[in-house]
């Protein structure tokens, strides 16, 4: 899979990657920054995978489903 788009939430706590396979199918992966609330953690975000979507036939379909599923993406 190749990452073709990354979106980070306005608060910096969530990330969405859209990927495409060599066969032309798309998916998204969501990430959380689980260390953001730790006052001693001063480094850049350390992303932890939250969830994988299913496979989609177009980038438009994966973006539409991600927008419907993720409240922070609609903000």
Secondary structure, 3 states (H helix, E strand, C coil): CEEEEEEECCCCCEEEEEEECCCCCEEEEEEEECCCCCCCCCCCCCEEEEEECCCECCHHHHHHHHHHHCHHHHC
